[in-house]
Amino acid sequence: MKELAKYADYLFVLSFVALVLAAYGAFTGSDIWLASSQWALVAIGMVVYATYIKMKATAK
């Protein structure tokens, strides 16, 4: 179960990257692959899933 906690940390980092892409799109008006609101939704989804994985890994 410890390896799941490692993947949760990677997801937290990736969600931060998605949040940076959302901010970039919002302030420059230039989107990268997705609109900035979609990047924010991706970041939220990754944080929720990473929190779930972290709770699952530390449940025992």
Helices and strands as residue ranges (DSSP letters): H 2-28, H 36-57
